[in-house]
Structures are given as structure tokens and as C-alpha cells.
Amino acid sequence: MPVLITIIHEGETEEHRCEEGLLISELLEKMEIHPSTVLAVHEGVIVPHDSQLNGDLTLELIIVSSGG
């Protein structure tokens, strides 16, 4: 059954329909976002990228920056 995932990233909001059970990392790859560059946050909680998308929800993607 398809689920509706709303993504907030870099000030933009996108909606994606995907199959239930898809991993967050798989959705990121479809969006051409390398998983190591963002944190996925749902309702203020960081969610692991290996979590399954099992219902309609909103994810905020926070850019991770590193430097030396």
C-alpha cells in the first residue's frame, strides 16, 4: 500500500508516494541525497536511516556538516 512522505529539506517541501516498508535510506537515494549528508528527523526525534516508512509522515532532513 502506498504511503505519503512529506520531506522538508533546505527550505523546500516535497511529497513522495512510495511503497510501505521502503527504508529512509532508499528514499534518500531516490531523491539523489547521499544518506551520510543528512539527519532524518520526525517529530523532533532523529530517526535511523534503516527505519521503514510504514505510514504517512513528515520527515525533516537536516544537513550534516563536517570540517577540519
PDB file of N, CA, C and O in Angstrom, chain B, residues numbered from 101:
ATOM      1  N   MET B 101       0.839  -1.177   0.000  1.00  0.00           N
ATOM      2  CA  MET B 101       0.000   0.000   0.000  1.00  0.00           C
ATOM      3  C   MET B 101       0.887   1.244   0.000  1.00  0.00           C
ATOM      4  O   MET B 101       1.800   1.338   0.820  1.00  0.00           O
ATOM      5  N   PRO B 102       0.648   2.181  -0.878  1.00  0.00           N
ATOM      6  CA  PRO B 102       1.483   3.385  -0.932  1.00  0.00           C
ATOM      7  C   PRO B 102       1.295   4.271   0.300  1.00  0.00           C
ATOM      8  O   PRO B 102       0.204   4.355   0.864  1.00  0.00           O
ATOM      9  N   VAL B 103       2.375   4.922   0.700  1.00  0.00           N
ATOM     10  CA  VAL B 103       2.338   5.893   1.795  1.00  0.00           C
ATOM     11  C   VAL B 103       2.793   7.236   1.252  1.00  0.00           C
ATOM     12  O   VAL B 103       3.514   7.297   0.255  1.00  0.00           O
ATOM     13  N   LEU B 104       2.373   8.316   1.907  1.00  0.00           N
ATOM     14  CA  LEU B 104       2.752   9.662   1.505  1.00  0.00           C
ATOM     15  C   LEU B 104       3.768  10.192   2.506  1.00  0.00           C
ATOM     16  O   LEU B 104       3.478  10.332   3.694  1.00  0.00           O
ATOM     17  N   ILE B 105       4.960  10.483   2.005  1.00  0.00           N
ATOM     18  CA  ILE B 105       6.029  11.003   2.845  1.00  0.00           C
ATOM     19  C   ILE B 105       6.272  12.449   2.442  1.00  0.00           C
ATOM     20  O   ILE B 105       6.570  12.738   1.283  1.00  0.00           O
ATOM     21  N   THR B 106       6.145  13.349   3.400  1.00  0.00           N
ATOM     22  CA  THR B 106       6.433  14.760   3.164  1.00  0.00           C
ATOM     23  C   THR B 106       7.847  15.023   3.661  1.00  0.00           C
ATOM     24  O   THR B 106       8.180  14.738   4.812  1.00  0.00           O
ATOM     25  N   ILE B 107       8.673  15.570   2.776  1.00  0.00           N
ATOM     26  CA  ILE B 107      10.071  15.846   3.087  1.00  0.00           C
ATOM     27  C   ILE B 107      10.278  17.353   3.131  1.00  0.00           C
ATOM     28  O   ILE B 107       9.914  18.071   2.201  1.00  0.00           O
ATOM     29  N   ILE B 108      10.869  17.819   4.226  1.00  0.00           N
ATOM     30  CA  ILE B 108      11.275  19.221   4.342  1.00  0.00           C
ATOM     31  C   ILE B 108      12.793  19.233   4.280  1.00  0.00           C
ATOM     32  O   ILE B 108      13.460  18.641   5.128  1.00  0.00           O
ATOM     33  N   HIS B 109      13.342  19.914   3.267  1.00  0.00           N
ATOM     34  CA  HIS B 109      14.794  19.902   3.049  1.00  0.00           C
ATOM     35  C   HIS B 109      15.217  21.215   2.406  1.00  0.00           C
ATOM     36  O   HIS B 109      14.695  21.605   1.361  1.00  0.00           O
ATOM     37  N   GLU B 110      16.158  21.884   3.037  1.00  0.00           N
ATOM     38  CA  GLU B 110      16.700  23.148   2.538  1.00  0.00           C
ATOM     39  C   GLU B 110      15.597  24.165   2.242  1.00  0.00           C
ATOM     40  O   GLU B 110      15.632  24.843   1.215  1.00  0.00           O
ATOM     41  N   GLY B 111      14.620  24.268   3.142  1.00  0.00           N
ATOM     42  CA  GLY B 111      13.556  25.247   2.991  1.00  0.00           C
ATOM     43  C   GLY B 111      12.470  24.885   1.999  1.00  0.00           C
ATOM     44  O   GLY B 111      11.541  25.666   1.792  1.00  0.00           O
ATOM     45  N   GLU B 112      12.565  23.727   1.388  1.00  0.00           N
ATOM     46  CA  GLU B 112      11.573  23.270   0.406  1.00  0.00           C
ATOM     47  C   GLU B 112      10.804  22.082   0.983  1.00  0.00           C
ATOM     48  O   GLU B 112      11.328  21.310   1.785  1.00  0.00           O
ATOM     49  N   THR B 113       9.557  21.959   0.557  1.00  0.00           N
ATOM     50  CA  THR B 113       8.726  20.829   0.968  1.00  0.00           C
ATOM     51  C   THR B 113       8.353  20.029  -0.274  1.00  0.00           C
ATOM     52  O   THR B 113       7.869  20.581  -1.263  1.00  0.00           O
ATOM     53  N   GLU B 114       8.588  18.717  -0.207  1.00  0.00           N
ATOM     54  CA  GLU B 114       8.260  17.817  -1.318  1.00  0.00           C
ATOM     55  C   GLU B 114       7.427  16.667  -0.767  1.00  0.00           C
ATOM     56  O   GLU B 114       7.603  16.252   0.378  1.00  0.00           O
ATOM     57  N   GLU B 115       6.524  16.162  -1.590  1.00  0.00           N
ATOM     58  CA  GLU B 115       5.766  14.977  -1.217  1.00  0.00           C
ATOM     59  C   GLU B 115       6.175  13.820  -2.117  1.00  0.00           C
ATOM     60  O   GLU B 115       6.321  13.976  -3.329  1.00  0.00           O
ATOM     61  N   HIS B 116       6.354  12.667  -1.504  1.00  0.00           N
ATOM     62  CA  HIS B 116       6.745  11.467  -2.239  1.00  0.00           C
ATOM     63  C   HIS B 116       5.793  10.342  -1.886  1.00  0.00           C
ATOM     64  O   HIS B 116       5.545  10.076  -0.710  1.00  0.00           O
ATOM     65  N   ARG B 117       5.264   9.687  -2.893  1.00  0.00           N
ATOM     66  CA  ARG B 117       4.473   8.468  -2.679  1.00  0.00           C
ATOM     67  C   ARG B 117       5.433   7.298  -2.879  1.00  0.00           C
ATOM     68  O   ARG B 117       6.136   7.226  -3.887  1.00  0.00           O
ATOM     69  N   CYS B 118       5.452   6.406  -1.933  1.00  0.00           N
ATOM     70  CA  CYS B 118       6.329   5.241  -2.049  1.00  0.00           C
ATOM     71  C   CYS B 118       5.635   4.043  -1.422  1.00  0.00           C
ATOM     72  O   CYS B 118       4.626   4.179  -0.729  1.00  0.00           O
ATOM     73  N   GLU B 119       6.188   2.887  -1.675  1.00  0.00           N
ATOM     74  CA  GLU B 119       5.608   1.665  -1.131  1.00  0.00           C
ATOM     75  C   GLU B 119       5.902   1.563   0.364  1.00  0.00           C
ATOM     76  O   GLU B 119       6.996   1.893   0.823  1.00  0.00           O
ATOM     77  N   GLU B 120       4.924   1.109   1.094  1.00  0.00           N
ATOM     78  CA  GLU B 120       5.091   0.890   2.522  1.00  0.00           C
ATOM     79  C   GLU B 120       6.255  -0.079   2.743  1.00  0.00           C
ATOM     80  O   GLU B 120       6.399  -1.059   2.012  1.00  0.00           O
ATOM     81  N   GLY B 121       7.079   0.200   3.749  1.00  0.00           N
ATOM     82  CA  GLY B 121       8.219  -0.658   4.048  1.00  0.00           C
ATOM     83  C   GLY B 121       9.525  -0.176   3.444  1.00  0.00           C
ATOM     84  O   GLY B 121      10.586  -0.712   3.766  1.00  0.00           O
ATOM     85  N   LEU B 122       9.469   0.833   2.569  1.00  0.00           N
ATOM     86  CA  LEU B 122      10.688   1.386   1.998  1.00  0.00           C
ATOM     87  C   LEU B 122      11.542   1.959   3.123  1.00  0.00           C
ATOM     88  O   LEU B 122      11.012   2.562   4.056  1.00  0.00           O
ATOM     89  N   LEU B 123      12.841   1.779   3.043  1.00  0.00           N
ATOM     90  CA  LEU B 123      13.737   2.344   4.048  1.00  0.00           C
ATOM     91  C   LEU B 123      13.986   3.823   3.766  1.00  0.00           C
ATOM     92  O   LEU B 123      13.955   4.258   2.614  1.00  0.00           O
ATOM     93  N   ILE B 124      14.233   4.586   4.822  1.00  0.00           N
ATOM     94  CA  ILE B 124      14.563   6.005   4.642  1.00  0.00           C
ATOM     95  C   ILE B 124      15.771   6.138   3.727  1.00  0.00           C
ATOM     96  O   ILE B 124      15.788   7.018   2.866  1.00  0.00           O
ATOM     97  N   SER B 125      16.775   5.293   3.891  1.00  0.00           N
ATOM     98  CA  SER B 125      17.974   5.372   3.042  1.00  0.00           C
ATOM     99  C   SER B 125      17.633   5.159   1.569  1.00  0.00           C
ATOM    100  O   SER B 125      18.237   5.786   0.699  1.00  0.00           O
ATOM    101  N   GLU B 126      16.678   4.284   1.284  1.00  0.00           N
ATOM    102  CA  GLU B 126      16.266   4.039  -0.103  1.00  0.00           C
ATOM    103  C   GLU B 126      15.546   5.255  -0.677  1.00  0.00           C
ATOM    104  O   GLU B 126      15.735   5.592  -1.846  1.00  0.00           O
ATOM    105  N   LEU B 127      14.727   5.911   0.134  1.00  0.00           N
ATOM    106  CA  LEU B 127      14.063   7.124  -0.326  1.00  0.00           C
ATOM    107  C   LEU B 127      15.087   8.219  -0.598  1.00  0.00           C
ATOM    108  O   LEU B 127      14.982   8.940  -1.590  1.00  0.00           O
ATOM    109  N   LEU B 128      16.077   8.343   0.283  1.00  0.00           N
ATOM    110  CA  LEU B 128      17.123   9.347   0.077  1.00  0.00           C
ATOM    111  C   LEU B 128      17.867   9.098  -1.229  1.00  0.00           C
ATOM    112  O   LEU B 128      18.163  10.038  -1.967  1.00  0.00           O
ATOM    113  N   GLU B 129      18.166   7.843  -1.513  1.00  0.00           N
ATOM    114  CA  GLU B 129      18.853   7.513  -2.766  1.00  0.00           C
ATOM    115  C   GLU B 129      18.001   7.883  -3.971  1.00  0.00           C
ATOM    116  O   GLU B 129      18.521   8.393  -4.963  1.00  0.00           O
ATOM    117  N   LYS B 130      16.685   7.631  -3.895  1.00  0.00           N
ATOM    118  CA  LYS B 130      15.790   8.006  -4.996  1.00  0.00           C
ATOM    119  C   LYS B 130      15.764   9.522  -5.189  1.00  0.00           C
ATOM    120  O   LYS B 130      15.576  10.013  -6.302  1.00  0.00           O
ATOM    121  N   MET B 131      15.957  10.261  -4.081  1.00  0.00           N
ATOM    122  CA  MET B 131      15.972  11.725  -4.141  1.00  0.00           C
ATOM    123  C   MET B 131      17.361  12.258  -4.514  1.00  0.00           C
ATOM    124  O   MET B 131      17.565  13.467  -4.620  1.00  0.00           O
ATOM    125  N   GLU B 132      18.308  11.342  -4.710  1.00  0.00           N
ATOM    126  CA  GLU B 132      19.699  11.679  -5.020  1.00  0.00           C
ATOM    127  C   GLU B 132      20.352  12.495  -3.902  1.00  0.00           C
ATOM    128  O   GLU B 132      21.093  13.446  -4.152  1.00  0.00           O
ATOM    129  N   ILE B 133      20.054  12.094  -2.662  1.00  0.00           N
ATOM    130  CA  ILE B 133      20.672  12.682  -1.475  1.00  0.00           C
ATOM    131  C   ILE B 133      21.470  11.577  -0.805  1.00  0.00           C
ATOM    132  O   ILE B 133      20.915  10.544  -0.431  1.00  0.00           O
ATOM    133  N   HIS B 134      22.763  11.793  -0.653  1.00  0.00           N
ATOM    134  CA  HIS B 134      23.600  10.777  -0.006  1.00  0.00           C
ATOM    135  C   HIS B 134      23.223  10.719   1.477  1.00  0.00           C
ATOM    136  O   HIS B 134      23.248  11.745   2.157  1.00  0.00           O
ATOM    137  N   PRO B 135      22.873   9.533   1.986  1.00  0.00           N
ATOM    138  CA  PRO B 135      22.412   9.427   3.373  1.00  0.00           C
ATOM    139  C   PRO B 135      23.384   9.977   4.420  1.00  0.00           C
ATOM    140  O   PRO B 135      22.942  10.442   5.470  1.00  0.00           O
ATOM    141  N   SER B 136      24.675   9.938   4.165  1.00  0.00           N
ATOM    142  CA  SER B 136      25.628  10.423   5.164  1.00  0.00           C
ATOM    143  C   SER B 136      25.647  11.943   5.277  1.00  0.00           C
ATOM    144  O   SER B 136      26.307  12.486   6.163  1.00  0.00           O
ATOM    145  N   THR B 137      24.926  12.642   4.387  1.00  0.00           N
ATOM    146  CA  THR B 137      24.946  14.108   4.410  1.00  0.00           C
ATOM    147  C   THR B 137      23.784  14.722   5.175  1.00  0.00           C
ATOM    148  O   THR B 137      23.745  15.938   5.362  1.00  0.00           O
ATOM    149  N   VAL B 138      22.822  13.890   5.629  1.00  0.00           N
ATOM    150  CA  VAL B 138      21.651  14.425   6.325  1.00  0.00           C
ATOM    151  C   VAL B 138      21.242  13.562   7.512  1.00  0.00           C
ATOM    152  O   VAL B 138      21.515  12.362   7.560  1.00  0.00           O
ATOM    153  N   LEU B 139      20.579  14.212   8.469  1.00  0.00           N
ATOM    154  CA  LEU B 139      19.883  13.512   9.540  1.00  0.00           C
ATOM    155  C   LEU B 139      18.403  13.548   9.201  1.00  0.00           C
ATOM    156  O   LEU B 139      17.895  14.571   8.742  1.00  0.00           O
ATOM    157  N   ALA B 140      17.714  12.454   9.420  1.00  0.00           N
ATOM    158  CA  ALA B 140      16.267  12.414   9.230  1.00  0.00           C
ATOM    159  C   ALA B 140      15.608  12.616  10.593  1.00  0.00           C
ATOM    160  O   ALA B 140      15.908  11.897  11.547  1.00  0.00           O
ATOM    161  N   VAL B 141      14.707  13.602  10.679  1.00  0.00           N
ATOM    162  CA  VAL B 141      14.069  13.939  11.948  1.00  0.00           C
ATOM    163  C   VAL B 141      12.558  13.859  11.782  1.00  0.00           C
ATOM    164  O   VAL B 141      11.984  14.435  10.858  1.00  0.00           O
ATOM    165  N   HIS B 142      11.926  13.126  12.703  1.00  0.00           N
ATOM    166  CA  HIS B 142      10.458  13.003  12.710  1.00  0.00           C
ATOM    167  C   HIS B 142       9.962  13.428  14.080  1.00  0.00           C
ATOM    168  O   HIS B 142      10.321  12.827  15.093  1.00  0.00           O
ATOM    169  N   GLU B 143       9.130  14.472  14.111  1.00  0.00           N
ATOM    170  CA  GLU B 143       8.560  14.992  15.356  1.00  0.00           C
ATOM    171  C   GLU B 143       9.646  15.267  16.396  1.00  0.00           C
ATOM    172  O   GLU B 143       9.483  14.954  17.575  1.00  0.00           O
ATOM    173  N   GLY B 144      10.763  15.861  15.941  1.00  0.00           N
ATOM    174  CA  GLY B 144      11.835  16.258  16.847  1.00  0.00           C
ATOM    175  C   GLY B 144      12.793  15.156  17.253  1.00  0.00           C
ATOM    176  O   GLY B 144      13.697  15.388  18.055  1.00  0.00           O
ATOM    177  N   VAL B 145      12.608  13.957  16.710  1.00  0.00           N
ATOM    178  CA  VAL B 145      13.456  12.815  17.066  1.00  0.00           C
ATOM    179  C   VAL B 145      14.230  12.368  15.838  1.00  0.00           C
ATOM    180  O   VAL B 145      13.650  12.183  14.768  1.00  0.00           O
ATOM    181  N   ILE B 146      15.551  12.192  15.988  1.00  0.00           N
ATOM    182  CA  ILE B 146      16.373  11.677  14.886  1.00  0.00           C
ATOM    183  C   ILE B 146      16.006  10.218  14.651  1.00  0.00           C
ATOM    184  O   ILE B 146      15.945   9.419  15.586  1.00  0.00           O
ATOM    185  N   VAL B 147      15.761   9.885  13.385  1.00  0.00           N
ATOM    186  CA  VAL B 147      15.334   8.535  13.014  1.00  0.00           C
ATOM    187  C   VAL B 147      16.453   7.877  12.208  1.00  0.00           C
ATOM    188  O   VAL B 147      16.977   8.486  11.276  1.00  0.00           O
ATOM    189  N   PRO B 148      16.829   6.634  12.554  1.00  0.00           N
ATOM    190  CA  PRO B 148      17.866   5.935  11.788  1.00  0.00           C
ATOM    191  C   PRO B 148      17.460   5.755  10.326  1.00  0.00           C
ATOM    192  O   PRO B 148      16.285   5.554  10.020  1.00  0.00           O
ATOM    193  N   HIS B 149      18.432   5.828   9.439  1.00  0.00           N
ATOM    194  CA  HIS B 149      18.158   5.698   8.005  1.00  0.00           C
ATOM    195  C   HIS B 149      17.696   4.302   7.613  1.00  0.00           C
ATOM    196  O   HIS B 149      17.164   4.118   6.519  1.00  0.00           O
ATOM    197  N   ASP B 150      17.889   3.305   8.492  1.00  0.00           N
ATOM    198  CA  ASP B 150      17.424   1.954   8.171  1.00  0.00           C
ATOM    199  C   ASP B 150      16.003   1.701   8.686  1.00  0.00           C
ATOM    200  O   ASP B 150      15.544   0.560   8.726  1.00  0.00           O
ATOM    201  N   SER B 151      15.305   2.790   9.085  1.00  0.00           N
ATOM    202  CA  SER B 151      13.913   2.680   9.520  1.00  0.00           C
ATOM    203  C   SER B 151      12.995   2.549   8.312  1.00  0.00           C
ATOM    204  O   SER B 151      13.222   3.161   7.268  1.00  0.00           O
ATOM    205  N   GLN B 152      11.946   1.732   8.477  1.00  0.00           N
ATOM    206  CA  GLN B 152      10.962   1.558   7.412  1.00  0.00           C
ATOM    207  C   GLN B 152       9.899   2.650   7.475  1.00  0.00           C
ATOM    208  O   GLN B 152       9.522   3.116   8.550  1.00  0.00           O
ATOM    209  N   LEU B 153       9.431   3.043   6.300  1.00  0.00           N
ATOM    210  CA  LEU B 153       8.347   4.010   6.188  1.00  0.00           C
ATOM    211  C   LEU B 153       7.039   3.227   6.108  1.00  0.00           C
ATOM    212  O   LEU B 153       6.704   2.669   5.064  1.00  0.00           O
ATOM    213  N   ASN B 154       6.302   3.191   7.223  1.00  0.00           N
ATOM    214  CA  ASN B 154       5.105   2.356   7.297  1.00  0.00           C
ATOM    215  C   ASN B 154       3.811   3.140   7.437  1.00  0.00           C
ATOM    216  O   ASN B 154       2.783   2.577   7.814  1.00  0.00           O
ATOM    217  N   GLY B 155       3.848   4.410   7.142  1.00  0.00           N
ATOM    218  CA  GLY B 155       2.643   5.226   7.207  1.00  0.00           C
ATOM    219  C   GLY B 155       2.954   6.617   6.711  1.00  0.00           C
ATOM    220  O   GLY B 155       4.115   6.980   6.523  1.00  0.00           O
ATOM    221  N   ASP B 156       1.905   7.394   6.500  1.00  0.00           N
ATOM    222  CA  ASP B 156       2.101   8.774   6.068  1.00  0.00           C
ATOM    223  C   ASP B 156       2.801   9.544   7.187  1.00  0.00           C
ATOM    224  O   ASP B 156       2.403   9.460   8.349  1.00  0.00           O
ATOM    225  N   LEU B 157       3.836  10.287   6.834  1.00  0.00           N
ATOM    226  CA  LEU B 157       4.549  11.066   7.840  1.00  0.00           C
ATOM    227  C   LEU B 157       5.358  12.178   7.192  1.00  0.00           C
ATOM    228  O   LEU B 157       5.520  12.240   5.973  1.00  0.00           O
ATOM    229  N   THR B 158       5.857  13.050   8.054  1.00  0.00           N
ATOM    230  CA  THR B 158       6.712  14.149   7.610  1.00  0.00           C
ATOM    231  C   THR B 158       8.098  13.946   8.193  1.00  0.00           C
ATOM    232  O   THR B 158       8.254  13.703   9.389  1.00  0.00           O
ATOM    233  N   LEU B 159       9.102  14.049   7.334  1.00  0.00           N
ATOM    234  CA  LEU B 159      10.499  13.977   7.753  1.00  0.00           C
ATOM    235  C   LEU B 159      11.181  15.287   7.425  1.00  0.00           C
ATOM    236  O   LEU B 159      11.009  15.824   6.331  1.00  0.00           O
ATOM    237  N   GLU B 160      11.947  15.798   8.354  1.00  0.00           N
ATOM    238  CA  GLU B 160      12.799  16.949   8.074  1.00  0.00           C
ATOM    239  C   GLU B 160      14.214  16.429   7.892  1.00  0.00           C
ATOM    240  O   GLU B 160      14.710  15.652   8.709  1.00  0.00           O
ATOM    241  N   LEU B 161      14.859  16.859   6.823  1.00  0.00           N
ATOM    242  CA  LEU B 161      16.239  16.453   6.582  1.00  0.00           C
ATOM    243  C   LEU B 161      17.148  17.606   6.986  1.00  0.00           C
ATOM    244  O   LEU B 161      17.066  18.701   6.431  1.00  0.00           O
ATOM    245  N   ILE B 162      18.014  17.344   7.958  1.00  0.00           N
ATOM    246  CA  ILE B 162      18.946  18.346   8.464  1.00  0.00           C
ATOM    247  C   ILE B 162      20.317  18.037   7.893  1.00  0.00           C
ATOM    248  O   ILE B 162      20.828  16.927   8.046  1.00  0.00           O
ATOM    249  N   ILE B 163      20.911  19.024   7.233  1.00  0.00           N
ATOM    250  CA  ILE B 163      22.237  18.837   6.628  1.00  0.00           C
ATOM    251  C   ILE B 163      23.278  18.694   7.721  1.00  0.00           C
ATOM    252  O   ILE B 163      23.320  19.480   8.668  1.00  0.00           O
ATOM    253  N   VAL B 164      24.119  17.676   7.577  1.00  0.00           N
ATOM    254  CA  VAL B 164      25.227  17.439   8.478  1.00  0.00           C
ATOM    255  C   VAL B 164      26.467  18.032   7.837  1.00  0.00           C
ATOM    256  O   VAL B 164      26.811  17.706   6.701  1.00  0.00           O
ATOM    257  N   SER B 165      27.128  18.900   8.571  1.00  0.00           N
ATOM    258  CA  SER B 165      28.357  19.463   8.010  1.00  0.00           C
ATOM    259  C   SER B 165      29.526  18.995   8.842  1.00  0.00           C
ATOM    260  O   SER B 165      29.427  18.840  10.059  1.00  0.00           O
ATOM    261  N   SER B 166      30.619  18.778   8.175  1.00  0.00           N
ATOM    262  CA  SER B 166      31.834  18.388   8.880  1.00  0.00           C
ATOM    263  C   SER B 166      32.979  19.201   8.308  1.00  0.00           C
ATOM    264  O   SER B 166      32.952  19.636   7.156  1.00  0.00           O
ATOM    265  N   GLY B 167      33.937  19.383   9.107  1.00  0.00           N
ATOM    266  CA  GLY B 167      35.074  20.163   8.650  1.00  0.00           C
ATOM    267  C   GLY B 167      36.312  19.799   9.442  1.00  0.00           C
ATOM    268  O   GLY B 167      36.274  19.012  10.388  1.00  0.00           O
ATOM    269  N   GLY B 168      37.384  20.388   9.030  1.00  0.00           N
ATOM    270  CA  GLY B 168      38.609  20.046   9.739  1.00  0.00           C
ATOM    271  C   GLY B 168      39.449  21.255   9.967  1.00  0.00           C
ATOM    272  O   GLY B 168      40.526  21.157  10.554  1.00  0.00           O
TER     273      GLY B 168
END
